[in-house]
């Protein structure tokens, strides 16, 4: 499935999650998808994005690692459904919006957390999502610079 479609599916699922455990499951899914997209861009994306994409992969992996992994059937893992990444710019814009939604959802969970464990899990996941968004912004700037240089060739 195309990356943008998977991201939109994740955004809808995150928005529809009604309790903290379901929201954390969707946050984990979003981080795993960001990791898969970063990996795909690092291997086969535009050459000028590959270093930043590798960093995105690592940051999103950290975002998954700080959260308890959800109990998912193999067919439920959206990251595993990624088969195409047709437009790097559109994918990065959509992923930026998804990770912004993730941060907002995590703030809500952290604010109502009963225990310190959940609170700090959320804080670490917020940090990872925020740093991932920083990488995405760098990649978008690099793409813009590349597109500006293309007419000169």
C-alpha positions as CSV (number, residue, x, y, z in Angstrom):
1,X,0.0,0.0,0.0
2,X,1.2,3.5,-0.7
3,X,2.8,5.4,2.2
4,X,0.4,8.3,2.1
5,X,-2.6,6.0,2.2
6,X,-1.1,4.2,5.2
7,X,-0.4,7.5,7.0
8,X,-4.0,8.7,6.4
9,X,-5.3,5.4,7.8
10,X,-3.1,5.9,10.8
11,X,-4.3,9.4,11.4
12,X,-7.9,8.2,11.2
13,X,-7.3,5.4,13.6
14,X,-5.5,7.7,16.1
15,X,-8.3,10.2,15.9
16,X,-10.9,7.5,16.5
17,X,-9.0,5.9,19.5
18,X,-11.2,6.4,22.6
19,X,-9.1,5.2,25.5
20,X,-5.4,5.5,26.5
21,X,-4.5,1.9,25.7
22,X,-6.0,2.1,22.2
23,X,-4.3,5.5,21.7
24,X,-0.9,4.1,22.7
25,X,-1.4,1.2,20.3
26,X,-2.0,3.7,17.5
27,X,1.0,5.8,18.6
28,X,3.2,2.7,18.4
29,X,1.8,1.9,14.9
30,X,2.5,5.5,13.8
31,X,6.1,5.3,15.1
32,X,6.6,1.9,13.4
33,X,5.3,3.4,10.1
34,X,7.6,6.4,10.4
35,X,10.5,3.9,10.9
36,X,9.5,2.0,7.8
37,X,9.2,5.1,5.7
38,X,12.6,6.4,6.9
39,X,14.1,3.0,6.1
40,X,12.6,3.0,2.6
41,X,13.8,6.6,1.9
42,X,17.3,5.7,3.3
43,X,17.5,2.8,0.8
44,X,15.8,4.0,-2.3
45,X,14.8,7.7,-1.8
46,X,16.5,10.7,-3.3
47,X,20.2,10.6,-2.5
48,X,20.2,13.9,-0.7
49,X,17.7,12.5,1.8
50,X,19.3,9.2,2.7
51,X,21.3,10.4,5.7
52,X,18.4,12.2,7.3
53,X,16.1,9.3,6.4
54,X,18.4,7.0,8.3
55,X,18.2,9.3,11.3
56,X,14.4,9.3,11.0
57,X,14.5,5.5,11.1
58,X,16.5,5.5,14.3
59,X,14.4,8.2,16.0
60,X,11.1,6.5,15.1
61,X,12.6,3.2,16.3
62,X,13.3,4.9,19.6
63,X,9.7,6.1,19.7
64,X,8.6,2.5,19.3
65,X,11.1,1.2,21.9
66,X,9.9,3.5,24.7
67,X,6.3,2.2,24.4
68,X,5.1,-1.2,25.3
69,X,4.6,-3.0,22.0
70,X,1.0,-3.7,21.3
71,X,-0.3,-7.2,20.7
72,X,-0.9,-7.1,17.0
73,X,-1.7,-9.8,14.5
74,X,0.8,-9.7,11.6
75,X,-1.8,-8.3,9.2
76,X,-2.6,-5.4,11.6
77,X,0.9,-3.9,11.4
78,X,0.6,-1.0,9.0
79,X,4.3,-0.6,8.6
80,X,4.5,-4.1,7.1
81,X,1.9,-3.1,4.5
82,X,4.1,-0.4,3.0
83,X,4.8,-1.3,-0.6
84,X,5.1,2.0,-2.3
85,X,6.5,5.4,-1.6
86,X,5.7,7.3,-4.8
87,X,6.1,10.9,-3.8
88,X,8.7,11.7,-1.1
89,X,7.5,15.2,-0.5
90,X,3.8,14.3,-0.1
91,X,4.8,11.4,2.1
92,X,6.9,13.6,4.3
93,X,4.2,16.2,4.6
94,X,1.6,13.6,5.6
95,X,4.1,11.9,8.0
96,X,4.8,15.3,9.7
97,X,1.0,15.8,10.3
98,X,0.7,12.2,11.7
99,X,3.6,12.8,14.1
100,X,2.1,16.1,15.2
101,X,-1.1,14.2,16.0
102,X,0.9,11.7,17.9
103,X,2.5,14.4,20.0
104,X,-0.9,15.9,20.8
105,X,-2.4,12.5,21.7
106,X,0.6,11.7,24.0
107,X,0.3,15.0,25.8
108,X,-3.4,14.1,26.6
109,X,-2.4,10.7,27.9
110,X,0.5,12.0,29.9
111,X,-1.7,14.6,31.5
112,X,-4.1,12.0,32.7
113,X,-1.6,9.3,33.6
114,X,-2.1,7.5,36.8
115,X,1.5,6.4,37.3
116,X,4.9,7.8,36.6
117,X,5.7,5.0,34.3
118,X,3.1,5.9,31.8
119,X,3.9,9.6,32.1
120,X,7.6,9.1,31.4
121,X,6.8,6.7,28.6
122,X,4.7,9.4,27.0
123,X,7.4,12.1,27.5
124,X,10.0,9.9,25.8
125,X,7.7,9.1,22.9
126,X,6.8,12.8,22.5
127,X,10.5,13.6,22.4
128,X,11.1,11.0,19.7
129,X,8.1,12.2,17.6
130,X,9.3,15.8,17.9
131,X,12.8,14.9,16.9
132,X,11.4,12.8,14.0
133,X,9.5,15.9,12.8
134,X,12.7,17.9,12.9
135,X,14.3,15.3,10.6
136,X,11.3,15.5,8.3
137,X,11.5,19.3,8.1
138,X,15.2,19.0,7.2
139,X,14.3,16.5,4.4
140,X,11.6,18.8,3.1
141,X,14.1,21.7,3.0
142,X,16.5,19.5,1.1
143,X,13.8,18.5,-1.4
144,X,12.8,22.2,-1.9
145,X,16.5,23.1,-2.6
146,X,16.7,20.2,-5.0
147,X,13.6,21.3,-6.8
148,X,14.8,24.9,-7.1
149,X,18.1,23.6,-8.6
150,X,16.4,21.4,-11.2
151,X,15.3,24.2,-13.6
152,X,18.9,25.4,-13.8
153,X,20.1,22.0,-15.2
